[in-house]
Amino acid sequence: MEIALIAHDKKKEDMVRFVLAYQHIFQKHHLYATGTTGKRIMEATGMKVHRFQSGPYGGDQEIGALIAKHVNLPLPFIYIEQKNYFLVHLSLSLVLNLCIT
């Protein structure tokens, strides 16, 4: 299974802890992530992660495009920082909308 991991600024450490806690499950699957999130997960776990651009540089949209094309990306995990929800909503709105349709 392909799994996408996206974490907004201050949620990156939460995402890393989440992946570490379930590493025994995640290591059985193909992981995709936006740039910095993927880098931090790779550093913490040693697992291979296909990294897209950082979110502000189009990484969210790259993952969204895969979801829109139904290219084997059925399970996205997105950690959103509530404090900056409006800004996050703008950058992740495509991905979020695709996930609920």
Summary of the structure (lengths in Angstrom):
residues: 101
radius of gyration: 12.5
end to end distance: 19.4
largest distance: 34.5
contacts: 306
relative contact order: 0.22
helix: 59%
strand: 18%
